[in-house]
Amino acid sequence: MANFSKSNVPQFSVDVYQNEYLPEGGREVNAIVTVTATGGGTVGTAVSAPHLFTPGHGPSAAVAVMVDCSGSMDYPPTKMRNARDATAAAIDTLRDGVHFAVIGGTHVAKEVYPGGGRLAVADATTREQAKQALRKLAAGGGTAIGTWLRLADRLLSSADVSIRHGILLTDGRNEHEAPEDLKRTLQECAGRFTCDARGVGTDWEVKEVTGIASALLGTADIVADPAALAADFTHMMETAMGKEVADVALRVWTPVGTAIKFVKQVAPTVEELTDRRTEAGPRAGDYPTGSWGDESRDYHLCVEVPAAHIGQEMLAARVSLVVPQPDGTVQNLGAQGLVRAVWTDDMAASTSINPQVAHYTGQAELAQAIQQGLDLRKAGDFDGATAKLGRAVQLASASGNADTAKLLAKVVDVVDAATGTVRLKAKVEDADEMTLETRSTKTVRVKK
C-alpha cells in the first residue's frame, strides 16, 4: 500500500447501533456497524476536475476492461457496436497516469490493447490508440470467463499500484469451461483485484455474473438495453477512479468465551462475509471489504456471548479497520467501534429491537425471499413462489424500498402490499425477471 499524505486520504469513522440490553440468560448480541470514509477525493472528480488528479494526487491505479467478443455479441449487431462505444467511453473517463488494458473475451482471452503482456499508461495518445484498437473488435467464438479473469489478474499484477480494478461485460452463459474452473479462478483472484460485472441483454446467467462481482467485491447489474452501456461504463469507471484505499478489512476482536455467528454487509447491498474471515492473531479475524472512496457502508455483526447474571456487562466485540502492508504488517485506519452486552431485568429494555438492526434484518430477508421466490418459479412451484414473492412485496413496502417494490410489481400483480397478497403474472419479460434477481440484494438505508 502506498504511503498517503493526509490530504488525499479519506478519514474513516465507525458508528455502532445496537440494543446492548439482554435478559437474564440472553446470549445473542446484534449490532449494525456503519463505516464511513470522507474527505478524500470525491467519486467522479476524475471527470469534472482532472486537475485534482495530477500524478501523485490520485492514488496509483490499474484497470482492465474485459469485453465479451463471443459469437452471440453479433445478435443483434448493434450489441457489439454498443460494447465498443461503452469501452471507449470508459477509456475517456480514465484519469492521466492510470495503467490500463483492454481484453477481448471468447473461449480464450486476447489482449486488445496495448498487448505484449503489459499495461498502457493513460494519456491523450494512449486513449486514442486504445479506441483505434477497439474498432477492430469483432464477435466470434465461445465464452470462458475464467480465462478473461486470469489474463486480467496477470496484467493488473504487473503494475506497482495501490488500486487494481476490473470491469467485465458478458452477454452469455459461461459455456466453454467447467463451473469449477471459474470457481477456482475466482478463489485465486479474490483479494488481488476488485471487479464490477455487467450482463448485457437477457441470455446470460444471473448467478454467474453476481457470483463474479461477489467474489471480487465489486458491483453486479443488468444492462438489458445495450444502448445504455456507455452511460453505465462511464459511471463504473468514474466510481473506480474515485477509489482511494484498497484492501480495507473489517477487523473484529472478541473476548474469550464469545463466538461470531455472522458478519455481513447490509448496505448498499447484502453481502455475506462470515466465511471470508482470515485469522488475525488471538481472537481477532479480518473480513475483506475491498476498495473505498468517499462512501458509507453498513455491516451486521451477530455475536454469541457467554450467559451472565443481571447487572453484569461486557465488551462483546471491538471493530476496527486495517489495511495489509507489503511487509506483512497492517496499517490501522484509526477508527474503532465497541459492541457491548449488559444484562438487565428491565423487560422493556431487553426486548426492544434497535431500529437499525430490525431494518437490516428485514432487508436481508427481502433479498432471500426474492431469490427463493424466483428459483421456485423457475422450478414450477407456483404456490411456493407466490408465498415467497408475496413476503418480499410486504417487506419492500414496509421498509420503503421503492426500487425493489417497482421491480417486484413487474413479476407479480400486487393485490395488497401490506399483507403481501400477490398473484404471479402469467407472462413476465425475461429482462424484468433478471433485473429483479440481479438487484435483489440492493438495500435502502434506515430513514434517520
C-alpha positions as CSV (number, residue, x, y, z in Angstrom):
1,M,0.0,0.0,0.0
2,A,1.3,3.4,-0.8
3,N,2.1,5.9,2.0
4,F,-0.5,8.5,1.9
5,S,-0.2,12.2,2.6
6,K,-3.1,13.1,4.8
7,S,-4.5,15.5,2.2
8,N,-5.9,12.9,-0.2
9,V,-6.8,10.0,2.1
10,P,-10.3,9.6,3.3
11,Q,-10.7,9.7,7.1
12,F,-12.6,6.6,8.3
13,S,-15.1,6.6,11.1
14,V,-17.1,3.7,12.7
15,D,-20.5,4.1,14.4
16,V,-22.2,1.2,16.2
17,Y,-26.0,0.9,16.5
18,Q,-27.4,-1.7,18.9
19,N,-29.6,-2.5,21.8
20,E,-27.0,-3.6,24.4
21,Y,-29.5,-4.9,26.9
22,L,-30.1,-8.6,27.3
23,P,-32.5,-10.5,29.5
24,E,-31.0,-13.0,32.1
25,G,-29.7,-15.9,30.1
26,G,-29.7,-13.9,26.9
27,R,-26.7,-14.7,24.7
28,E,-27.1,-13.1,21.3
29,V,-25.9,-9.6,20.6
30,N,-26.7,-7.9,17.3
31,A,-25.2,-4.6,16.1
32,I,-25.2,-2.6,12.9
33,V,-21.7,-1.1,12.3
34,T,-21.6,1.9,9.9
35,V,-18.3,2.6,8.3
36,T,-17.9,6.0,6.6
37,A,-14.9,7.3,4.6
38,T,-14.9,11.1,4.0
39,G,-12.6,13.8,2.9
40,G,-10.6,12.1,0.2
41,G,-11.3,12.8,-3.5
42,T,-14.9,12.6,-4.4
43,V,-16.3,9.9,-6.7
44,G,-16.5,11.3,-10.2
45,T,-13.9,14.0,-9.6
46,A,-11.7,12.5,-12.2
47,V,-14.0,13.7,-14.9
48,S,-15.3,17.0,-13.7
49,A,-11.9,18.3,-12.3
50,P,-8.9,16.4,-13.8
51,H,-6.6,19.0,-12.2
52,L,-7.3,17.3,-8.9
53,F,-5.6,14.2,-10.1
54,T,-2.2,15.3,-11.3
55,P,0.2,12.4,-10.8
56,G,0.8,11.9,-7.1
57,H,-2.6,13.3,-6.1
58,G,-4.9,10.4,-7.1
59,P,-3.8,7.0,-5.8
60,S,-1.9,4.9,-8.3
61,A,-4.4,2.6,-10.1
62,A,-4.6,0.0,-12.8
63,V,-7.8,-1.0,-14.6
64,A,-8.6,-3.9,-17.0
65,V,-11.7,-3.8,-19.1
66,M,-12.9,-7.3,-20.3
67,V,-15.3,-7.2,-23.2
68,D,-17.3,-10.3,-24.3
69,C,-16.5,-10.9,-28.0
70,S,-18.2,-14.3,-28.3
71,G,-20.4,-15.0,-31.4
72,S,-23.6,-14.0,-29.7
73,M,-22.4,-10.4,-29.4
74,D,-23.4,-10.1,-33.1
75,Y,-27.1,-10.7,-32.3
76,P,-28.2,-8.0,-32.9
77,P,-25.1,-6.4,-34.5
78,T,-25.7,-3.2,-32.5
79,K,-24.7,-5.1,-29.3
80,M,-21.0,-5.3,-30.3
81,R,-21.1,-1.7,-31.5
82,N,-22.6,-0.6,-28.2
83,A,-19.9,-2.6,-26.3
84,R,-17.1,-0.9,-28.3
85,D,-18.7,2.5,-27.7
86,A,-19.1,1.8,-24.0
87,T,-15.5,0.7,-23.6
88,A,-14.3,3.8,-25.5
89,A,-16.4,5.9,-23.1
90,A,-14.8,4.2,-20.1
91,I,-11.3,4.8,-21.5
92,D,-12.2,8.5,-21.9
93,T,-13.0,8.5,-18.2
94,L,-9.6,7.2,-17.1
95,R,-7.5,9.9,-15.4
96,D,-4.0,10.6,-16.7
97,G,-1.4,8.3,-15.2
98,V,-3.7,5.3,-14.6
99,H,-2.4,2.0,-16.0
100,F,-5.0,0.2,-18.2
101,A,-5.6,-2.6,-20.7
102,V,-8.5,-3.9,-22.8
103,I,-9.1,-7.6,-23.1
104,G,-11.3,-9.3,-25.7
105,G,-13.0,-12.4,-24.2
106,T,-14.2,-15.5,-26.0
107,H,-13.3,-19.2,-25.2
108,V,-9.8,-17.7,-24.9
109,A,-8.7,-14.2,-23.7
110,K,-6.9,-11.9,-26.1
111,E,-5.1,-8.6,-25.4
112,V,-6.8,-6.0,-27.5
113,Y,-4.7,-3.1,-26.1
114,P,-1.8,-2.4,-25.5
115,G,-0.6,-6.0,-26.0
116,G,2.7,-7.7,-25.2
117,G,1.7,-8.7,-21.7
118,R,1.8,-5.1,-20.5
119,L,-0.4,-2.2,-19.4
120,A,-0.6,1.2,-21.1
121,V,-0.5,4.5,-19.1
122,A,-3.4,6.7,-19.8
123,D,-2.8,10.0,-21.6
124,A,-4.3,11.6,-24.7
125,T,-2.2,9.4,-27.1
126,T,-2.8,6.0,-25.4
127,R,-6.5,6.7,-25.1
128,E,-6.7,7.4,-28.8
129,Q,-4.7,4.3,-29.6
130,A,-6.9,2.2,-27.4
131,K,-10.0,3.5,-29.2
132,Q,-8.5,2.7,-32.6
133,A,-7.8,-0.9,-31.4
134,L,-11.4,-1.2,-30.2
135,R,-12.6,-0.7,-33.8
136,K,-11.1,-4.0,-34.8
137,L,-13.1,-5.9,-32.2
138,A,-15.3,-8.5,-33.9
139,A,-17.6,-11.1,-32.5
140,G,-16.9,-14.8,-32.9
141,G,-16.1,-17.8,-30.6
142,G,-17.3,-19.1,-27.2
143,T,-17.3,-18.0,-23.6
144,A,-14.8,-19.0,-20.9
145,I,-14.9,-16.1,-18.4
146,G,-12.2,-17.7,-16.2
147,T,-9.6,-17.2,-18.9
148,W,-10.5,-13.4,-19.1
149,L,-10.1,-13.0,-15.4
150,R,-6.8,-14.8,-15.3
151,L,-5.4,-12.6,-18.0
152,A,-6.7,-9.5,-16.2
153,D,-5.1,-10.7,-13.0
154,R,-1.7,-11.2,-14.8
155,L,-1.8,-7.8,-16.4
156,L,-3.0,-5.9,-13.3
157,S,-0.4,-7.5,-11.1
158,S,2.4,-6.3,-13.5
159,A,1.9,-2.7,-12.2
160,D,3.2,-1.5,-8.9
161,V,-0.1,0.3,-7.9
162,S,-2.3,0.6,-4.9
163,I,-5.8,0.1,-6.6
164,R,-6.4,-2.7,-9.0
165,H,-9.8,-2.9,-10.7
166,G,-11.6,-4.9,-13.4
167,I,-14.7,-4.2,-15.4
168,L,-16.3,-7.3,-17.1
169,L,-19.1,-7.4,-19.7
170,T,-20.8,-10.6,-20.9
171,D,-23.9,-11.3,-22.9
172,G,-23.9,-15.1,-22.5
173,R,-23.5,-18.1,-20.3
174,N,-20.1,-19.4,-19.4
175,E,-20.4,-22.5,-21.6
176,H,-16.8,-23.2,-22.6
177,E,-15.2,-24.0,-19.2
178,A,-16.3,-26.2,-16.3
179,P,-18.1,-24.3,-13.5
180,E,-15.4,-25.5,-11.1
181,D,-12.7,-23.8,-13.3
182,L,-14.4,-20.4,-12.9
183,K,-14.9,-21.1,-9.2
184,R,-11.2,-21.9,-8.8
185,T,-10.2,-18.7,-10.8
186,L,-12.4,-16.6,-8.6
187,Q,-10.8,-18.0,-5.5
188,E,-7.3,-17.3,-6.9
189,C,-8.2,-13.7,-8.0
190,A,-10.1,-12.8,-4.7
191,G,-8.2,-10.1,-2.8
192,R,-5.9,-9.4,-5.9
193,F,-8.3,-7.0,-7.7
194,T,-11.9,-5.9,-7.4
195,C,-14.3,-6.4,-10.3
196,D,-17.6,-4.9,-11.5
197,A,-19.6,-7.3,-13.7
198,R,-22.4,-6.5,-16.1
199,G,-24.7,-8.7,-18.1
200,V,-26.0,-7.2,-21.3
201,G,-29.2,-8.4,-23.0
202,T,-31.1,-11.4,-21.4
203,D,-29.1,-14.5,-22.4
204,W,-26.7,-14.6,-19.5
205,E,-26.9,-16.4,-16.2
206,V,-27.6,-14.1,-13.2
207,K,-25.9,-16.3,-10.6
208,E,-22.7,-16.3,-12.7
209,V,-22.5,-12.6,-13.0
210,T,-23.5,-11.8,-9.4
211,G,-21.1,-14.6,-8.3
212,I,-18.2,-12.9,-10.0
213,A,-18.9,-9.5,-8.5
214,S,-19.5,-11.0,-5.1
215,A,-16.2,-13.0,-5.1
216,L,-14.3,-10.0,-6.3
217,L,-16.1,-7.4,-4.1
218,G,-17.5,-5.4,-7.0
219,T,-20.9,-4.5,-8.2
220,A,-23.2,-6.5,-10.5
221,D,-26.0,-5.3,-12.7
222,I,-28.1,-5.9,-15.8
223,V,-27.9,-3.6,-18.8
224,A,-31.0,-5.0,-20.6
225,D,-30.7,-2.5,-23.4
226,P,-27.2,-2.4,-25.0
227,A,-27.8,1.3,-25.9
228,A,-27.4,2.1,-22.1
229,L,-24.0,0.5,-21.9
230,A,-21.9,3.7,-22.5
231,A,-23.6,5.6,-19.6
232,D,-23.2,2.5,-17.3
233,F,-19.5,2.0,-18.2
234,T,-18.8,5.7,-17.7
235,H,-20.4,5.6,-14.2
236,M,-18.5,2.4,-13.3
237,M,-15.2,4.0,-14.4
238,E,-15.9,7.3,-12.5
239,T,-16.6,5.2,-9.4
240,A,-13.4,3.2,-9.9
241,M,-11.4,6.5,-10.3
242,G,-12.9,7.7,-7.0
243,K,-11.4,4.8,-5.0
244,E,-8.6,5.8,-2.8
245,V,-7.8,3.0,-0.4
246,A,-7.6,-0.7,-1.5
247,D,-7.9,-3.9,0.6
248,V,-9.6,-2.4,3.6
249,A,-10.5,-5.2,6.1
250,L,-13.0,-5.1,9.0
251,R,-11.1,-6.5,11.9
252,V,-13.3,-8.0,14.6
253,W,-11.9,-8.8,18.0
254,T,-14.0,-10.8,20.5
255,P,-13.1,-11.8,24.1
256,V,-12.7,-15.3,25.4
257,G,-16.0,-17.3,25.5
258,T,-17.7,-15.4,22.7
259,A,-18.3,-16.7,19.1
260,I,-19.1,-14.8,16.0
261,K,-22.3,-16.1,14.5
262,F,-22.1,-13.9,11.3
263,V,-20.7,-10.8,9.7
264,K,-22.5,-9.4,6.6
265,Q,-22.5,-6.2,4.7
266,V,-26.1,-5.0,4.6
267,A,-25.8,-1.7,2.7
268,P,-25.6,-0.7,-0.1
269,T,-26.1,-4.4,-0.9
270,V,-26.4,-7.6,1.1
271,E,-23.1,-9.5,1.0
272,E,-22.3,-12.5,3.3
273,L,-18.7,-12.1,4.7
274,T,-18.8,-14.7,7.5
275,D,-16.8,-17.4,5.7
276,R,-14.3,-15.0,4.2
277,R,-12.6,-14.4,7.6
278,T,-8.9,-14.7,7.8
279,E,-7.4,-15.1,11.3
280,A,-5.5,-12.0,12.6
281,G,-3.9,-13.0,15.9
282,P,-5.5,-14.1,19.1
283,R,-9.4,-13.9,19.0
284,A,-9.4,-11.5,16.0
285,G,-10.3,-12.0,12.4
286,D,-10.3,-9.9,9.3
287,Y,-13.3,-9.6,6.9
288,P,-12.5,-8.2,3.4
289,T,-14.4,-5.1,2.2
290,G,-12.5,-4.2,-1.0
291,S,-11.7,-0.6,-2.1
292,W,-13.0,2.6,-0.7
293,G,-13.6,6.2,-2.0
294,D,-15.9,8.7,-0.3
295,E,-18.7,6.5,0.8
296,S,-20.5,4.8,3.7
297,R,-21.5,1.1,4.2
298,D,-23.3,-0.8,6.9
299,Y,-22.4,-4.2,8.4
300,H,-24.5,-6.5,10.6
301,L,-22.5,-8.3,13.3
302,C,-24.0,-11.0,15.4
303,V,-22.0,-12.3,18.4
304,E,-22.9,-15.1,20.9
305,V,-21.7,-14.2,24.4
306,P,-21.5,-16.4,27.5
307,A,-24.6,-16.3,29.7
308,A,-24.3,-13.9,32.7
309,H,-26.3,-12.6,35.6
310,I,-28.4,-9.4,35.9
311,G,-26.2,-6.3,36.4
312,Q,-23.2,-7.8,34.6
313,E,-21.8,-6.1,31.5
314,M,-19.1,-7.0,29.0
315,L,-17.4,-5.9,25.8
316,A,-18.8,-8.3,23.2
317,A,-16.7,-7.2,20.2
318,R,-14.3,-4.5,19.1
319,V,-14.4,-3.5,15.4
320,S,-11.5,-1.7,13.7
321,L,-10.3,-1.1,10.1
322,V,-7.0,-2.2,8.8
323,V,-5.1,-2.3,5.5
324,P,-2.4,-5.0,4.9
325,Q,1.1,-3.8,4.1
326,P,3.6,-5.5,1.7
327,D,5.8,-6.4,4.7
328,G,3.1,-8.5,6.3
329,T,2.1,-5.8,8.9
330,V,-1.1,-3.9,8.8
331,Q,-1.9,-0.1,8.8
332,N,-4.6,0.6,11.3
333,L,-7.0,3.3,9.9
334,G,-7.6,4.7,13.4
335,A,-11.3,4.2,13.7
336,Q,-13.0,1.7,16.0
337,G,-16.4,0.8,17.4
338,L,-17.4,-1.2,20.5
339,V,-20.2,-3.7,20.8
340,R,-21.5,-4.2,24.4
341,A,-23.7,-6.6,26.3
342,V,-25.5,-5.5,29.5
343,W,-27.8,-8.0,31.4
344,T,-30.9,-6.4,32.9
345,D,-34.2,-7.4,34.4
346,D,-35.9,-4.4,32.7
347,M,-38.2,-6.2,30.2
348,A,-38.8,-3.1,28.2
349,A,-35.1,-2.5,27.7
350,S,-34.1,-6.1,26.9
351,T,-37.0,-6.8,24.5
352,S,-36.8,-3.6,22.3
353,I,-35.1,-4.2,19.0
354,N,-32.8,-1.5,17.7
355,P,-34.4,0.1,14.6
356,Q,-31.2,-0.3,12.5
357,V,-30.9,-4.0,13.4
358,A,-34.6,-4.5,12.7
359,H,-34.5,-2.7,9.4
360,Y,-31.5,-4.6,8.0
361,T,-32.7,-8.0,9.3
362,G,-35.8,-7.2,7.1
363,Q,-33.6,-6.1,4.1
364,A,-31.6,-9.4,4.3
365,E,-34.8,-11.4,4.4
366,L,-36.2,-9.4,1.5
367,A,-33.2,-10.4,-0.7
368,Q,-33.5,-14.0,0.3
369,A,-37.3,-14.1,-0.3
370,I,-36.8,-12.7,-3.8
371,Q,-34.1,-15.2,-4.7
372,Q,-36.0,-18.2,-3.3
373,G,-39.3,-17.0,-4.9
374,L,-37.7,-16.7,-8.4
375,D,-35.9,-20.1,-8.0
376,L,-39.3,-21.7,-7.1
377,R,-41.0,-20.0,-10.0
378,K,-38.4,-21.4,-12.4
379,A,-38.8,-24.9,-10.8
380,G,-42.6,-24.7,-11.4
381,D,-43.6,-24.5,-7.7
382,F,-46.0,-21.6,-8.3
383,D,-47.6,-21.7,-4.8
384,G,-44.2,-21.6,-3.1
385,A,-43.1,-18.8,-5.5
386,T,-46.3,-16.8,-4.7
387,A,-45.7,-17.1,-0.9
388,K,-42.1,-16.0,-1.1
389,L,-42.6,-13.1,-3.6
390,G,-45.7,-12.0,-1.5
391,R,-43.5,-11.8,1.6
392,A,-40.9,-9.9,-0.5
393,V,-43.6,-7.3,-1.5
394,Q,-44.6,-7.0,2.1
395,L,-41.0,-6.4,3.3
396,A,-40.2,-3.9,0.4
397,S,-43.4,-2.0,1.2
398,A,-42.8,-1.9,5.0
399,S,-39.2,-0.8,4.7
400,G,-39.7,1.9,2.0
401,N,-37.6,0.0,-0.6
402,A,-39.4,1.6,-3.5
403,D,-36.9,0.5,-6.2
404,T,-37.3,-3.2,-5.3
405,A,-41.1,-2.8,-4.9
406,K,-41.2,-1.5,-8.5
407,L,-39.2,-4.4,-9.8
408,L,-41.4,-6.9,-7.9
409,A,-44.5,-5.3,-9.5
410,K,-43.3,-6.4,-12.9
411,V,-43.2,-10.1,-11.8
412,V,-46.3,-10.2,-9.6
413,D,-49.7,-8.4,-9.5
414,V,-49.9,-6.8,-6.1
415,V,-53.3,-7.2,-4.5
416,D,-52.3,-5.9,-1.1
417,A,-48.8,-4.8,-0.3
418,A,-49.3,-4.5,3.4
419,T,-50.3,-8.2,3.8
420,G,-48.1,-9.4,1.0
421,T,-51.1,-10.7,-1.1
422,V,-50.0,-11.2,-4.7
423,R,-50.7,-13.2,-7.8
424,L,-47.9,-14.3,-10.2
425,K,-48.1,-12.7,-13.6
426,A,-48.9,-15.1,-16.3
427,K,-46.3,-13.6,-18.6
428,V,-43.1,-12.0,-17.4
429,E,-40.4,-10.4,-19.6
430,D,-37.0,-12.0,-19.2
431,A,-35.4,-8.6,-18.7
432,D,-37.8,-7.8,-15.8
433,E,-37.2,-11.2,-14.0
434,M,-33.4,-10.9,-14.5
435,T,-33.4,-7.3,-13.3
436,L,-35.3,-8.3,-10.1
437,E,-32.9,-11.2,-9.5
438,T,-29.7,-9.2,-10.2
439,R,-30.8,-6.3,-8.0
440,S,-32.4,-8.3,-5.2
441,T,-29.5,-7.7,-2.8
442,K,-29.7,-3.9,-3.1
443,T,-30.9,-2.4,0.1
444,V,-32.2,1.0,1.3
445,R,-30.8,2.7,4.4
446,V,-32.7,3.4,7.6
447,K,-34.7,6.6,7.4
448,K,-33.0,8.8,10.1
